[in-house]
Amino acid sequence: MKDFTEEEKFTIVERLSPWVKPAILKKEFPINDNTLYYYQRRYGILNYTENMGRIDSEFERAREDLIQEHIQTGYAVVRELLEGDSKD
């Protein structure tokens, strides 16, 4: 395998470590734990676990927002129907 420059290693960690498990990164690229964690800490790059937790939280919030939107829309439609029935 090719020897990577420090800049290339940084790019790998920056772009992939939030999305790819460390074991897979270390298997596919010449990156060890020290390199991985050094760049993550030094440059504030989220690790895989942190990023997946953040994504899960964002999806949960989006899910709750969508549910509330559907509930509000449903109530509005039902109110309209009931108001229409009382006018007849």
PyMOL Python script that loads the backbone (N, CA, C, O; Angstrom):
from pymol import cmd

cmd.read_pdbstr("""\
ATOM      1  N   MET A   1       0.834  -1.172   0.000  1.00  0.00           N
ATOM      2  CA  MET A   1       0.000   0.000   0.000  1.00  0.00           C
ATOM      3  C   MET A   1       0.881   1.237   0.000  1.00  0.00           C
ATOM      4  O   MET A   1       1.951   1.257   0.607  1.00  0.00           O
ATOM      5  N   LYS A   2       0.422   2.245  -0.675  1.00  0.00           N
ATOM      6  CA  LYS A   2       1.146   3.509  -0.789  1.00  0.00           C
ATOM      7  C   LYS A   2       1.306   4.172   0.573  1.00  0.00           C
ATOM      8  O   LYS A   2       0.423   4.068   1.425  1.00  0.00           O
ATOM      9  N   ASP A   3       2.421   4.846   0.776  1.00  0.00           N
ATOM     10  CA  ASP A   3       2.604   5.647   1.986  1.00  0.00           C
ATOM     11  C   ASP A   3       1.838   6.955   1.802  1.00  0.00           C
ATOM     12  O   ASP A   3       2.024   7.655   0.806  1.00  0.00           O
ATOM     13  N   PHE A   4       0.992   7.275   2.750  1.00  0.00           N
ATOM     14  CA  PHE A   4       0.196   8.493   2.658  1.00  0.00           C
ATOM     15  C   PHE A   4       0.934   9.637   3.331  1.00  0.00           C
ATOM     16  O   PHE A   4       1.639   9.438   4.320  1.00  0.00           O
ATOM     17  N   THR A   5       0.767  10.825   2.791  1.00  0.00           N
ATOM     18  CA  THR A   5       1.328  12.013   3.431  1.00  0.00           C
ATOM     19  C   THR A   5       0.447  12.374   4.620  1.00  0.00           C
ATOM     20  O   THR A   5      -0.665  11.863   4.761  1.00  0.00           O
ATOM     21  N   GLU A   6       0.952  13.254   5.468  1.00  0.00           N
ATOM     22  CA  GLU A   6       0.159  13.704   6.612  1.00  0.00           C
ATOM     23  C   GLU A   6      -1.107  14.405   6.136  1.00  0.00           C
ATOM     24  O   GLU A   6      -2.166  14.258   6.746  1.00  0.00           O
ATOM     25  N   GLU A   7      -1.005  15.156   5.063  1.00  0.00           N
ATOM     26  CA  GLU A   7      -2.177  15.849   4.512  1.00  0.00           C
ATOM     27  C   GLU A   7      -3.230  14.842   4.026  1.00  0.00           C
ATOM     28  O   GLU A   7      -4.427  15.036   4.237  1.00  0.00           O
ATOM     29  N   GLU A   8      -2.777  13.781   3.384  1.00  0.00           N
ATOM     30  CA  GLU A   8      -3.705  12.746   2.917  1.00  0.00           C
ATOM     31  C   GLU A   8      -4.359  12.027   4.093  1.00  0.00           C
ATOM     32  O   GLU A   8      -5.554  11.731   4.065  1.00  0.00           O
ATOM     33  N   LYS A   9      -3.564  11.751   5.128  1.00  0.00           N
ATOM     34  CA  LYS A   9      -4.124  11.105   6.316  1.00  0.00           C
ATOM     35  C   LYS A   9      -5.166  12.009   6.968  1.00  0.00           C
ATOM     36  O   LYS A   9      -6.234  11.552   7.376  1.00  0.00           O
ATOM     37  N   PHE A  10      -4.839  13.306   7.060  1.00  0.00           N
ATOM     38  CA  PHE A  10      -5.794  14.250   7.634  1.00  0.00           C
ATOM     39  C   PHE A  10      -7.091  14.251   6.830  1.00  0.00           C
ATOM     40  O   PHE A  10      -8.175  14.239   7.413  1.00  0.00           O
ATOM     41  N   THR A  11      -6.999  14.263   5.509  1.00  0.00           N
ATOM     42  CA  THR A  11      -8.187  14.270   4.650  1.00  0.00           C
ATOM     43  C   THR A  11      -9.017  13.010   4.859  1.00  0.00           C
ATOM     44  O   THR A  11     -10.245  13.077   4.907  1.00  0.00           O
ATOM     45  N   ILE A  12      -8.365  11.879   4.983  1.00  0.00           N
ATOM     46  CA  ILE A  12      -9.071  10.620   5.234  1.00  0.00           C
ATOM     47  C   ILE A  12      -9.830  10.702   6.557  1.00  0.00           C
ATOM     48  O   ILE A  12     -11.009  10.354   6.629  1.00  0.00           O
ATOM     49  N   VAL A  13      -9.147  11.162   7.596  1.00  0.00           N
ATOM     50  CA  VAL A  13      -9.782  11.264   8.914  1.00  0.00           C
ATOM     51  C   VAL A  13     -10.903  12.291   8.887  1.00  0.00           C
ATOM     52  O   VAL A  13     -11.991  12.040   9.405  1.00  0.00           O
ATOM     53  N   GLU A  14     -10.645  13.436   8.293  1.00  0.00           N
ATOM     54  CA  GLU A  14     -11.638  14.516   8.260  1.00  0.00           C
ATOM     55  C   GLU A  14     -12.912  14.095   7.527  1.00  0.00           C
ATOM     56  O   GLU A  14     -14.022  14.329   8.006  1.00  0.00           O
ATOM     57  N   ARG A  15     -12.737  13.475   6.365  1.00  0.00           N
ATOM     58  CA  ARG A  15     -13.884  13.142   5.513  1.00  0.00           C
ATOM     59  C   ARG A  15     -14.583  11.836   5.883  1.00  0.00           C
ATOM     60  O   ARG A  15     -15.795  11.713   5.703  1.00  0.00           O
ATOM     61  N   LEU A  16     -13.843  10.872   6.392  1.00  0.00           N
ATOM     62  CA  LEU A  16     -14.422   9.539   6.588  1.00  0.00           C
ATOM     63  C   LEU A  16     -14.668   9.142   8.033  1.00  0.00           C
ATOM     64  O   LEU A  16     -15.593   8.376   8.302  1.00  0.00           O
ATOM     65  N   SER A  17     -13.870   9.638   8.974  1.00  0.00           N
ATOM     66  CA  SER A  17     -14.002   9.126  10.339  1.00  0.00           C
ATOM     67  C   SER A  17     -15.365   9.392  10.982  1.00  0.00           C
ATOM     68  O   SER A  17     -15.786   8.595  11.821  1.00  0.00           O
ATOM     69  N   PRO A  18     -16.082  10.474  10.632  1.00  0.00           N
ATOM     70  CA  PRO A  18     -17.424  10.615  11.217  1.00  0.00           C
ATOM     71  C   PRO A  18     -18.427   9.593  10.668  1.00  0.00           C
ATOM     72  O   PRO A  18     -19.469   9.363  11.280  1.00  0.00           O
ATOM     73  N   TRP A  19     -18.122   8.986   9.529  1.00  0.00           N
ATOM     74  CA  TRP A  19     -19.080   8.127   8.830  1.00  0.00           C
ATOM     75  C   TRP A  19     -18.693   6.664   8.753  1.00  0.00           C
ATOM     76  O   TRP A  19     -19.541   5.816   8.473  1.00  0.00           O
ATOM     77  N   VAL A  20     -17.434   6.351   8.996  1.00  0.00           N
ATOM     78  CA  VAL A  20     -16.930   4.978   8.842  1.00  0.00           C
ATOM     79  C   VAL A  20     -16.324   4.528  10.171  1.00  0.00           C
ATOM     80  O   VAL A  20     -15.591   5.277  10.817  1.00  0.00           O
ATOM     81  N   LYS A  21     -16.637   3.313  10.562  1.00  0.00           N
ATOM     82  CA  LYS A  21     -16.115   2.787  11.821  1.00  0.00           C
ATOM     83  C   LYS A  21     -14.588   2.753  11.780  1.00  0.00           C
ATOM     84  O   LYS A  21     -14.001   2.465  10.737  1.00  0.00           O
ATOM     85  N   PRO A  22     -13.945   3.046  12.915  1.00  0.00           N
ATOM     86  CA  PRO A  22     -12.478   3.076  12.958  1.00  0.00           C
ATOM     87  C   PRO A  22     -11.826   1.781  12.474  1.00  0.00           C
ATOM     88  O   PRO A  22     -10.805   1.829  11.788  1.00  0.00           O
ATOM     89  N   ALA A  23     -12.392   0.641  12.814  1.00  0.00           N
ATOM     90  CA  ALA A  23     -11.801  -0.637  12.403  1.00  0.00           C
ATOM     91  C   ALA A  23     -11.734  -0.741  10.876  1.00  0.00           C
ATOM     92  O   ALA A  23     -10.769  -1.273  10.327  1.00  0.00           O
ATOM     93  N   ILE A  24     -12.749  -0.238  10.207  1.00  0.00           N
ATOM     94  CA  ILE A  24     -12.776  -0.290   8.739  1.00  0.00           C
ATOM     95  C   ILE A  24     -11.748   0.684   8.169  1.00  0.00           C
ATOM     96  O   ILE A  24     -11.026   0.348   7.230  1.00  0.00           O
ATOM     97  N   LEU A  25     -11.680   1.885   8.732  1.00  0.00           N
ATOM     98  CA  LEU A  25     -10.680   2.868   8.261  1.00  0.00           C
ATOM     99  C   LEU A  25      -9.268   2.311   8.386  1.00  0.00           C
ATOM    100  O   LEU A  25      -8.461   2.421   7.462  1.00  0.00           O
ATOM    101  N   LYS A  26      -8.978   1.710   9.545  1.00  0.00           N
ATOM    102  CA  LYS A  26      -7.635   1.186   9.786  1.00  0.00           C
ATOM    103  C   LYS A  26      -7.318   0.014   8.866  1.00  0.00           C
ATOM    104  O   LYS A  26      -6.159  -0.234   8.532  1.00  0.00           O
ATOM    105  N   LYS A  27      -8.363  -0.700   8.461  1.00  0.00           N
ATOM    106  CA  LYS A  27      -8.178  -1.843   7.564  1.00  0.00           C
ATOM    107  C   LYS A  27      -7.899  -1.380   6.131  1.00  0.00           C
ATOM    108  O   LYS A  27      -7.105  -1.990   5.416  1.00  0.00           O
ATOM    109  N   GLU A  28      -8.556  -0.304   5.725  1.00  0.00           N
ATOM    110  CA  GLU A  28      -8.473   0.159   4.339  1.00  0.00           C
ATOM    111  C   GLU A  28      -7.351   1.170   4.079  1.00  0.00           C
ATOM    112  O   GLU A  28      -6.903   1.330   2.944  1.00  0.00           O
ATOM    113  N   PHE A  29      -6.904   1.846   5.138  1.00  0.00           N
ATOM    114  CA  PHE A  29      -5.882   2.890   4.973  1.00  0.00           C
ATOM    115  C   PHE A  29      -4.789   2.706   6.018  1.00  0.00           C
ATOM    116  O   PHE A  29      -5.023   2.098   7.062  1.00  0.00           O
ATOM    117  N   PRO A  30      -3.602   3.225   5.743  1.00  0.00           N
ATOM    118  CA  PRO A  30      -2.508   3.092   6.706  1.00  0.00           C
ATOM    119  C   PRO A  30      -2.639   4.115   7.836  1.00  0.00           C
ATOM    120  O   PRO A  30      -1.800   5.002   7.991  1.00  0.00           O
ATOM    121  N   ILE A  31      -3.699   3.973   8.614  1.00  0.00           N
ATOM    122  CA  ILE A  31      -3.956   4.893   9.719  1.00  0.00           C
ATOM    123  C   ILE A  31      -4.040   4.069  10.994  1.00  0.00           C
ATOM    124  O   ILE A  31      -4.750   3.066  11.052  1.00  0.00           O
ATOM    125  N   ASN A  32      -3.314   4.500  12.007  1.00  0.00           N
ATOM    126  CA  ASN A  32      -3.403   3.804  13.285  1.00  0.00           C
ATOM    127  C   ASN A  32      -4.262   4.614  14.250  1.00  0.00           C
ATOM    128  O   ASN A  32      -4.680   5.729  13.936  1.00  0.00           O
ATOM    129  N   ASP A  33      -4.521   4.041  15.430  1.00  0.00           N
ATOM    130  CA  ASP A  33      -5.356   4.717  16.420  1.00  0.00           C
ATOM    131  C   ASP A  33      -4.829   6.100  16.775  1.00  0.00           C
ATOM    132  O   ASP A  33      -5.593   7.061  16.862  1.00  0.00           O
ATOM    133  N   ASN A  34      -3.516   6.194  16.981  1.00  0.00           N
ATOM    134  CA  ASN A  34      -2.933   7.474  17.377  1.00  0.00           C
ATOM    135  C   ASN A  34      -3.188   8.559  16.339  1.00  0.00           C
ATOM    136  O   ASN A  34      -3.556   9.679  16.690  1.00  0.00           O
ATOM    137  N   THR A  35      -2.995   8.237  15.075  1.00  0.00           N
ATOM    138  CA  THR A  35      -3.230   9.206  13.996  1.00  0.00           C
ATOM    139  C   THR A  35      -4.692   9.606  13.949  1.00  0.00           C
ATOM    140  O   THR A  35      -5.018  10.787  13.841  1.00  0.00           O
ATOM    141  N   LEU A  36      -5.556   8.634  14.030  1.00  0.00           N
ATOM    142  CA  LEU A  36      -6.992   8.870  13.968  1.00  0.00           C
ATOM    143  C   LEU A  36      -7.429   9.801  15.102  1.00  0.00           C
ATOM    144  O   LEU A  36      -8.077  10.818  14.854  1.00  0.00           O
ATOM    145  N   TYR A  37      -7.084   9.463  16.317  1.00  0.00           N
ATOM    146  CA  TYR A  37      -7.527  10.246  17.460  1.00  0.00           C
ATOM    147  C   TYR A  37      -6.819  11.598  17.540  1.00  0.00           C
ATOM    148  O   TYR A  37      -7.408  12.580  17.992  1.00  0.00           O
ATOM    149  N   TYR A  38      -5.571  11.654  17.108  1.00  0.00           N
ATOM    150  CA  TYR A  38      -4.846  12.924  17.100  1.00  0.00           C
ATOM    151  C   TYR A  38      -5.596  13.951  16.250  1.00  0.00           C
ATOM    152  O   TYR A  38      -5.882  15.051  16.723  1.00  0.00           O
ATOM    153  N   TYR A  39      -5.914  13.605  15.012  1.00  0.00           N
ATOM    154  CA  TYR A  39      -6.588  14.547  14.125  1.00  0.00           C
ATOM    155  C   TYR A  39      -7.997  14.879  14.623  1.00  0.00           C
ATOM    156  O   TYR A  39      -8.445  16.021  14.514  1.00  0.00           O
ATOM    157  N   GLN A  40      -8.683  13.893  15.160  1.00  0.00           N
ATOM    158  CA  GLN A  40     -10.034  14.155  15.671  1.00  0.00           C
ATOM    159  C   GLN A  40      -9.994  15.156  16.820  1.00  0.00           C
ATOM    160  O   GLN A  40     -10.782  16.102  16.847  1.00  0.00           O
ATOM    161  N   ARG A  41      -9.095  14.957  17.754  1.00  0.00           N
ATOM    162  CA  ARG A  41      -9.002  15.869  18.905  1.00  0.00           C
ATOM    163  C   ARG A  41      -8.462  17.237  18.492  1.00  0.00           C
ATOM    164  O   ARG A  41      -9.004  18.271  18.883  1.00  0.00           O
ATOM    165  N   ARG A  42      -7.421  17.233  17.721  1.00  0.00           N
ATOM    166  CA  ARG A  42      -6.759  18.497  17.348  1.00  0.00           C
ATOM    167  C   ARG A  42      -7.665  19.413  16.542  1.00  0.00           C
ATOM    168  O   ARG A  42      -7.648  20.629  16.737  1.00  0.00           O
ATOM    169  N   TYR A  43      -8.463  18.837  15.630  1.00  0.00           N
ATOM    170  CA  TYR A  43      -9.271  19.646  14.728  1.00  0.00           C
ATOM    171  C   TYR A  43     -10.777  19.553  15.010  1.00  0.00           C
ATOM    172  O   TYR A  43     -11.586  20.029  14.213  1.00  0.00           O
ATOM    173  N   GLY A  44     -11.149  18.949  16.125  1.00  0.00           N
ATOM    174  CA  GLY A  44     -12.553  18.882  16.500  1.00  0.00           C
ATOM    175  C   GLY A  44     -13.415  18.078  15.543  1.00  0.00           C
ATOM    176  O   GLY A  44     -14.585  18.394  15.328  1.00  0.00           O
ATOM    177  N   ILE A  45     -12.826  17.040  14.971  1.00  0.00           N
ATOM    178  CA  ILE A  45     -13.551  16.176  14.037  1.00  0.00           C
ATOM    179  C   ILE A  45     -14.328  15.145  14.856  1.00  0.00           C
ATOM    180  O   ILE A  45     -13.759  14.467  15.711  1.00  0.00           O
ATOM    181  N   LEU A  46     -15.617  15.033  14.592  1.00  0.00           N
ATOM    182  CA  LEU A  46     -16.419  14.045  15.313  1.00  0.00           C
ATOM    183  C   LEU A  46     -15.959  12.638  14.968  1.00  0.00           C
ATOM    184  O   LEU A  46     -15.627  12.344  13.820  1.00  0.00           O
ATOM    185  N   ASN A  47     -15.945  11.774  15.973  1.00  0.00           N
ATOM    186  CA  ASN A  47     -15.652  10.382  15.659  1.00  0.00           C
ATOM    187  C   ASN A  47     -16.953   9.704  15.231  1.00  0.00           C
ATOM    188  O   ASN A  47     -18.022  10.310  15.297  1.00  0.00           O
ATOM    189  N   TYR A  48     -16.864   8.480  14.805  1.00  0.00           N
ATOM    190  CA  TYR A  48     -18.010   7.747  14.270  1.00  0.00           C
ATOM    191  C   TYR A  48     -19.170   7.687  15.272  1.00  0.00           C
ATOM    192  O   TYR A  48     -20.315   7.970  14.918  1.00  0.00           O
ATOM    193  N   THR A  49     -18.871   7.320  16.512  1.00  0.00           N
ATOM    194  CA  THR A  49     -19.912   7.161  17.525  1.00  0.00           C
ATOM    195  C   THR A  49     -20.600   8.486  17.826  1.00  0.00           C
ATOM    196  O   THR A  49     -21.826   8.544  17.924  1.00  0.00           O
ATOM    197  N   GLU A  50     -19.822   9.541  17.973  1.00  0.00           N
ATOM    198  CA  GLU A  50     -20.403  10.865  18.227  1.00  0.00           C
ATOM    199  C   GLU A  50     -21.300  11.303  17.068  1.00  0.00           C
ATOM    200  O   GLU A  50     -22.402  11.808  17.282  1.00  0.00           O
ATOM    201  N   ASN A  51     -20.827  11.109  15.864  1.00  0.00           N
ATOM    202  CA  ASN A  51     -21.586  11.528  14.697  1.00  0.00           C
ATOM    203  C   ASN A  51     -22.879  10.736  14.543  1.00  0.00           C
ATOM    204  O   ASN A  51     -23.924  11.305  14.229  1.00  0.00           O
ATOM    205  N   MET A  52     -22.813   9.435  14.762  1.00  0.00           N
ATOM    206  CA  MET A  52     -24.020   8.621  14.649  1.00  0.00           C
ATOM    207  C   MET A  52     -25.039   9.015  15.726  1.00  0.00           C
ATOM    208  O   MET A  52     -26.243   9.006  15.470  1.00  0.00           O
ATOM    209  N   GLY A  53     -24.565   9.358  16.918  1.00  0.00           N
ATOM    210  CA  GLY A  53     -25.455   9.833  17.972  1.00  0.00           C
ATOM    211  C   GLY A  53     -26.118  11.141  17.586  1.00  0.00           C
ATOM    212  O   GLY A  53     -27.306  11.344  17.835  1.00  0.00           O
ATOM    213  N   ARG A  54     -25.341  12.028  16.975  1.00  0.00           N
ATOM    214  CA  ARG A  54     -25.878  13.313  16.509  1.00  0.00           C
ATOM    215  C   ARG A  54     -26.927  13.089  15.428  1.00  0.00           C
ATOM    216  O   ARG A  54     -27.987  13.715  15.444  1.00  0.00           O
ATOM    217  N   ILE A  55     -26.632  12.202  14.497  1.00  0.00           N
ATOM    218  CA  ILE A  55     -27.561  11.895  13.404  1.00  0.00           C
ATOM    219  C   ILE A  55     -28.848  11.294  13.966  1.00  0.00           C
ATOM    220  O   ILE A  55     -29.944  11.672  13.552  1.00  0.00           O
ATOM    221  N   ASP A  56     -28.718  10.365  14.905  1.00  0.00           N
ATOM    222  CA  ASP A  56     -29.898   9.757  15.529  1.00  0.00           C
ATOM    223  C   ASP A  56     -30.763  10.820  16.186  1.00  0.00           C
ATOM    224  O   ASP A  56     -31.987  10.782  16.059  1.00  0.00           O
ATOM    225  N   SER A  57     -30.143  11.776  16.894  1.00  0.00           N
ATOM    226  CA  SER A  57     -30.888  12.849  17.546  1.00  0.00           C
ATOM    227  C   SER A  57     -31.606  13.722  16.524  1.00  0.00           C
ATOM    228  O   SER A  57     -32.764  14.090  16.716  1.00  0.00           O
ATOM    229  N   GLU A  58     -30.915  14.048  15.441  1.00  0.00           N
ATOM    230  CA  GLU A  58     -31.525  14.874  14.401  1.00  0.00           C
ATOM    231  C   GLU A  58     -32.706  14.162  13.756  1.00  0.00           C
ATOM    232  O   GLU A  58     -33.740  14.783  13.508  1.00  0.00           O
ATOM    233  N   PHE A  59     -32.567  12.878  13.484  1.00  0.00           N
ATOM    234  CA  PHE A  59     -33.667  12.116  12.891  1.00  0.00           C
ATOM    235  C   PHE A  59     -34.845  12.017  13.856  1.00  0.00           C
ATOM    236  O   PHE A  59     -36.001  12.098  13.439  1.00  0.00           O
ATOM    237  N   GLU A  60     -34.554  11.843  15.136  1.00  0.00           N
ATOM    238  CA  GLU A  60     -35.629  11.758  16.127  1.00  0.00           C
ATOM    239  C   GLU A  60     -36.398  13.073  16.192  1.00  0.00           C
ATOM    240  O   GLU A  60     -37.628  13.074  16.256  1.00  0.00           O
ATOM    241  N   ARG A  61     -35.671  14.202  16.177  1.00  0.00           N
ATOM    242  CA  ARG A  61     -36.345  15.511  16.177  1.00  0.00           C
ATOM    243  C   ARG A  61     -37.176  15.690  14.913  1.00  0.00           C
ATOM    244  O   ARG A  61     -38.311  16.161  14.978  1.00  0.00           O
ATOM    245  N   ALA A  62     -36.625  15.321  13.777  1.00  0.00           N
ATOM    246  CA  ALA A  62     -37.356  15.441  12.504  1.00  0.00           C
ATOM    247  C   ALA A  62     -38.590  14.544  12.519  1.00  0.00           C
ATOM    248  O   ALA A  62     -39.649  14.932  12.026  1.00  0.00           O
ATOM    249  N   ARG A  63     -38.457  13.358  13.079  1.00  0.00           N
ATOM    250  CA  ARG A  63     -39.585  12.423  13.181  1.00  0.00           C
ATOM    251  C   ARG A  63     -40.688  13.022  14.039  1.00  0.00           C
ATOM    252  O   ARG A  63     -41.859  12.989  13.660  1.00  0.00           O
ATOM    253  N   GLU A  64     -40.320  13.569  15.193  1.00  0.00           N
ATOM    254  CA  GLU A  64     -41.304  14.182  16.090  1.00  0.00           C
ATOM    255  C   GLU A  64     -41.982  15.382  15.421  1.00  0.00           C
ATOM    256  O   GLU A  64     -43.193  15.565  15.551  1.00  0.00           O
ATOM    257  N   ASP A  65     -41.207  16.193  14.712  1.00  0.00           N
ATOM    258  CA  ASP A  65     -41.777  17.338  13.992  1.00  0.00           C
ATOM    259  C   ASP A  65     -42.779  16.870  12.947  1.00  0.00           C
ATOM    260  O   ASP A  65     -43.851  17.461  12.809  1.00  0.00           O
ATOM    261  N   LEU A  66     -42.447  15.827  12.216  1.00  0.00           N
ATOM    262  CA  LEU A  66     -43.330  15.297  11.185  1.00  0.00           C
ATOM    263  C   LEU A  66     -44.624  14.751  11.797  1.00  0.00           C
ATOM    264  O   LEU A  66     -45.712  14.971  11.264  1.00  0.00           O
ATOM    265  N   ILE A  67     -44.498  14.050  12.900  1.00  0.00           N
ATOM    266  CA  ILE A  67     -45.684  13.522  13.583  1.00  0.00           C
ATOM    267  C   ILE A  67     -46.593  14.673  14.018  1.00  0.00           C
ATOM    268  O   ILE A  67     -47.803  14.631  13.795  1.00  0.00           O
ATOM    269  N   GLN A  68     -46.008  15.701  14.640  1.00  0.00           N
ATOM    270  CA  GLN A  68     -46.798  16.843  15.092  1.00  0.00           C
ATOM    271  C   GLN A  68     -47.473  17.555  13.925  1.00  0.00           C
ATOM    272  O   GLN A  68     -48.622  17.983  14.032  1.00  0.00           O
ATOM    273  N   GLU A  69     -46.763  17.680  12.822  1.00  0.00           N
ATOM    274  CA  GLU A  69     -47.333  18.314  11.627  1.00  0.00           C
ATOM    275  C   GLU A  69     -48.547  17.527  11.130  1.00  0.00           C
ATOM    276  O   GLU A  69     -49.574  18.115  10.792  1.00  0.00           O
ATOM    277  N   HIS A  70     -48.429  16.210  11.087  1.00  0.00           N
ATOM    278  CA  HIS A  70     -49.549  15.372  10.632  1.00  0.00           C
ATOM    279  C   HIS A  70     -50.733  15.452  11.606  1.00  0.00           C
ATOM    280  O   HIS A  70     -51.889  15.482  11.184  1.00  0.00           O
ATOM    281  N   ILE A  71     -50.441  15.486  12.883  1.00  0.00           N
ATOM    282  CA  ILE A  71     -51.508  15.594  13.879  1.00  0.00           C
ATOM    283  C   ILE A  71     -52.245  16.922  13.710  1.00  0.00           C
ATOM    284  O   ILE A  71     -53.475  16.951  13.686  1.00  0.00           O
ATOM    285  N   GLN A  72     -51.502  18.010  13.596  1.00  0.00           N
ATOM    286  CA  GLN A  72     -52.124  19.334  13.443  1.00  0.00           C
ATOM    287  C   GLN A  72     -52.945  19.410  12.159  1.00  0.00           C
ATOM    288  O   GLN A  72     -54.049  19.953  12.155  1.00  0.00           O
ATOM    289  N   THR A  73     -52.409  18.872  11.082  1.00  0.00           N
ATOM    290  CA  THR A  73     -53.137  18.859   9.811  1.00  0.00           C
ATOM    291  C   THR A  73     -54.403  18.028   9.930  1.00  0.00           C
ATOM    292  O   THR A  73     -55.456  18.430   9.435  1.00  0.00           O
ATOM    293  N   GLY A  74     -54.313  16.891  10.571  1.00  0.00           N
ATOM    294  CA  GLY A  74     -55.469  16.017  10.767  1.00  0.00           C
ATOM    295  C   GLY A  74     -56.560  16.704  11.568  1.00  0.00           C
ATOM    296  O   GLY A  74     -57.734  16.652  11.199  1.00  0.00           O
ATOM    297  N   TYR A  75     -56.174  17.353  12.672  1.00  0.00           N
ATOM    298  CA  TYR A  75     -57.162  18.070  13.482  1.00  0.00           C
ATOM    299  C   TYR A  75     -57.807  19.203  12.670  1.00  0.00           C
ATOM    300  O   TYR A  75     -59.014  19.425  12.766  1.00  0.00           O
ATOM    301  N   ALA A  76     -57.015  19.908  11.882  1.00  0.00           N
ATOM    302  CA  ALA A  76     -57.559  21.006  11.072  1.00  0.00           C
ATOM    303  C   ALA A  76     -58.588  20.486  10.080  1.00  0.00           C
ATOM    304  O   ALA A  76     -59.639  21.101   9.902  1.00  0.00           O
ATOM    305  N   VAL A  77     -58.305  19.381   9.445  1.00  0.00           N
ATOM    306  CA  VAL A  77     -59.235  18.787   8.477  1.00  0.00           C
ATOM    307  C   VAL A  77     -60.519  18.345   9.184  1.00  0.00           C
ATOM    308  O   VAL A  77     -61.617  18.592   8.686  1.00  0.00           O
ATOM    309  N   VAL A  78     -60.384  17.699  10.329  1.00  0.00           N
ATOM    310  CA  VAL A  78     -61.554  17.235  11.074  1.00  0.00           C
ATOM    311  C   VAL A  78     -62.399  18.424  11.530  1.00  0.00           C
ATOM    312  O   VAL A  78     -63.625  18.388  11.420  1.00  0.00           O
ATOM    313  N   ARG A  79     -61.754  19.482  12.043  1.00  0.00           N
ATOM    314  CA  ARG A  79     -62.497  20.683  12.461  1.00  0.00           C
ATOM    315  C   ARG A  79     -63.277  21.280  11.301  1.00  0.00           C
ATOM    316  O   ARG A  79     -64.435  21.672  11.448  1.00  0.00           O
ATOM    317  N   GLU A  80     -62.617  21.343  10.134  1.00  0.00           N
ATOM    318  CA  GLU A  80     -63.296  21.872   8.945  1.00  0.00           C
ATOM    319  C   GLU A  80     -64.521  21.047   8.607  1.00  0.00           C
ATOM    320  O   GLU A  80     -65.586  21.594   8.319  1.00  0.00           O
ATOM    321  N   LEU A  81     -64.373  19.732   8.641  1.00  0.00           N
ATOM    322  CA  LEU A  81     -65.497  18.842   8.367  1.00  0.00           C
ATOM    323  C   LEU A  81     -66.634  19.041   9.357  1.00  0.00           C
ATOM    324  O   LEU A  81     -67.800  19.098   8.967  1.00  0.00           O
ATOM    325  N   LEU A  82     -66.299  19.147  10.632  1.00  0.00           N
ATOM    326  CA  LEU A  82     -67.312  19.310  11.666  1.00  0.00           C
ATOM    327  C   LEU A  82     -68.005  20.667  11.564  1.00  0.00           C
ATOM    328  O   LEU A  82     -69.216  20.760  11.762  1.00  0.00           O
ATOM    329  N   GLU A  83     -67.262  21.692  11.263  1.00  0.00           N
ATOM    330  CA  GLU A  83     -67.836  23.023  11.086  1.00  0.00           C
ATOM    331  C   GLU A  83     -68.757  23.045   9.877  1.00  0.00           C
ATOM    332  O   GLU A  83     -69.802  23.696   9.900  1.00  0.00           O
ATOM    333  N   GLY A  84     -68.374  22.333   8.822  1.00  0.00           N
ATOM    334  CA  GLY A  84     -69.198  22.244   7.622  1.00  0.00           C
ATOM    335  C   GLY A  84     -70.484  21.514   7.895  1.00  0.00           C
ATOM    336  O   GLY A  84     -71.524  21.889   7.353  1.00  0.00           O
ATOM    337  N   ASP A  85     -70.454  20.472   8.728  1.00  0.00           N
ATOM    338  CA  ASP A  85     -71.641  19.698   9.079  1.00  0.00           C
ATOM    339  C   ASP A  85     -72.595  20.527   9.923  1.00  0.00           C
ATOM    340  O   ASP A  85     -73.810  20.397   9.772  1.00  0.00           O
ATOM    341  N   SER A  86     -72.081  21.375  10.806  1.00  0.00           N
ATOM    342  CA  SER A  86     -72.961  22.137  11.678  1.00  0.00           C
ATOM    343  C   SER A  86     -73.656  23.266  10.947  1.00  0.00           C
ATOM    344  O   SER A  86     -74.665  23.770  11.440  1.00  0.00           O
ATOM    345  N   LYS A  87     -73.162  23.684   9.797  1.00  0.00           N
ATOM    346  CA  LYS A  87     -73.782  24.742   9.004  1.00  0.00           C
ATOM    347  C   LYS A  87     -74.927  24.211   8.153  1.00  0.00           C
ATOM    348  O   LYS A  87     -75.776  24.984   7.711  1.00  0.00           O
ATOM    349  N   ASP A  88     -74.961  22.921   7.922  1.00  0.00           N
ATOM    350  CA  ASP A  88     -76.006  22.337   7.045  1.00  0.00           C
ATOM    351  C   ASP A  88     -77.320  22.242   7.715  1.00  0.00           C
ATOM    352  O   ASP A  88     -78.287  21.777   7.113  1.00  0.00           O
TER     353      ASP A  88
END
""", "prot")
cmd.dss("prot")
cmd.show_as("cartoon", "prot")
cmd.util.cbc("prot")
cmd.orient("prot")
